[in-house]
Amino acid sequence: MREGELKGKLNRSFIGSATGALLMVIGRVSTGIPPAYLMMVISVPVFVYLSYPIFLAAYRALNNRNLNMDVMYSMEIGVAFISRILGTFKITLSSEFLFYEAAILLATFLTLGKYLEQKEKEKHRKR
């Protein structure tokens, strides 16, 4: 089971990295479609896929009346992503500040960090 979790975290990290790189390119290259909407369509499913375990861990922590780093991480990436969506529709920000890749890469780095942490714990368990 732990091996499957490790593989899942590594897969999420690869997908997040590739999507983040793609979003950076889209943000700097002009296409026929407005970049804000294209970036949003690409990033929403990837963000949900990446951040689901982080939000689930935060929910479990809050359900147990425990404030931990998972709660902080979920607030961080949630605010980052929601602000990008609000900027896309020009509700609070202008569309000049659409850094969807930042929210995706934040979630990717958190996932990668959890992968590395769990892998290191596995090494010490085997000793």
C-alpha positions in Angstrom: 0.0 0.0 0.0 2.8 2.4 0.9 4.5 1.7 -2.4 1.3 2.7 -4.2 1.1 5.9 -2.3 4.7 6.7 -3.2 4.1 6.0 -6.8 0.9 8.1 -6.8 2.7 11.1 -5.3 5.5 10.8 -7.8 3.0 10.6 -10.7 1.2 13.7 -9.3 4.5 15.5 -9.2 5.4 14.7 -12.8 1.9 15.8 -14.0 2.1 19.0 -12.0 5.6 19.8 -13.3 4.6 19.2 -16.9 1.4 21.2 -16.6 3.2 24.1 -14.8 5.8 24.2 -17.6 3.0 24.2 -20.2 1.2 27.0 -18.5 4.3 29.1 -18.3 4.8 28.7 -22.1 1.1 29.5 -22.8 1.3 32.6 -20.6 4.2 34.0 -22.7 3.1 32.9 -26.2 0.1 34.5 -27.9 -2.5 32.1 -29.2 -5.9 32.6 -30.9 -7.7 31.8 -27.6 -7.5 34.3 -24.8 -4.7 32.9 -22.6 -6.6 33.3 -19.3 -9.4 31.0 -20.4 -7.1 28.5 -21.9 -4.9 28.4 -18.8 -7.9 28.0 -16.6 -9.3 25.1 -18.6 -6.0 23.3 -18.6 -5.2 24.0 -14.9 -8.6 23.2 -13.2 -8.5 19.4 -13.6 -4.8 19.2 -12.8 -5.2 21.4 -9.8 -8.0 19.2 -8.5 -5.9 16.0 -9.1 -2.9 17.5 -7.4 -4.5 19.2 -4.5 -7.2 16.6 -3.5 -4.9 14.7 -1.1 -3.7 18.0 0.4 -7.3 19.2 1.0 -8.3 15.8 2.3 -5.5 15.8 4.8 -6.5 19.3 5.9 -10.1 18.3 6.3 -9.1 15.3 8.5 -6.9 17.6 10.6 -9.6 20.1 11.1 -12.1 17.4 11.8 -9.8 16.2 14.6 -9.5 19.8 15.8 -5.9 19.9 14.9 -4.2 22.8 13.1 -1.2 21.4 11.3 0.8 22.1 8.1 -1.7 20.5 5.9 -4.3 23.1 6.9 -1.8 25.9 6.1 -0.9 24.2 2.7 -4.5 23.9 1.7 -5.2 27.5 2.5 -2.1 28.6 0.6 -2.9 26.7 -2.6 -6.6 27.3 -2.4 -6.2 31.1 -2.1 -3.6 31.1 -4.9 -5.9 29.2 -7.3 -9.1 30.9 -6.4 -7.5 34.3 -6.9 -6.4 33.2 -10.4 -9.9 32.3 -11.3 -11.3 35.5 -9.9 -8.7 37.4 -12.0 -9.7 35.4 -15.1 -13.2 36.8 -14.8 -11.9 40.2 -13.7 -13.8 40.1 -10.4 -11.0 41.1 -8.1 -7.8 41.3 -10.1 -7.0 42.2 -13.7 -6.2 39.5 -16.2 -2.6 40.8 -16.3 -1.8 38.8 -13.1 -2.8 35.3 -14.1 -0.2 33.0 -12.9 -2.0 29.7 -12.9 1.3 27.9 -13.1 2.2 29.3 -9.6 -0.8 27.6 -8.0 -0.1 24.4 -9.9 3.6 24.4 -9.1 2.9 25.2 -5.4 0.8 22.1 -5.2 3.4 20.2 -7.1 6.2 21.2 -4.8 4.1 20.2 -1.7 3.4 16.8 -3.3 7.0 16.3 -4.1 8.0 17.2 -0.6 5.5 14.8 0.9 6.9 12.1 -1.5 10.5 12.7 -0.5 9.5 12.7 3.2 7.6 9.5 2.9 10.4 7.8 0.9 12.9 8.8 3.6 10.7 7.4 6.4 10.4 4.2 4.5 14.2 3.9 4.4 14.5 4.3 8.1 11.7 1.8 8.7 13.6 -0.8 6.8 16.7 -0.4 9.0 
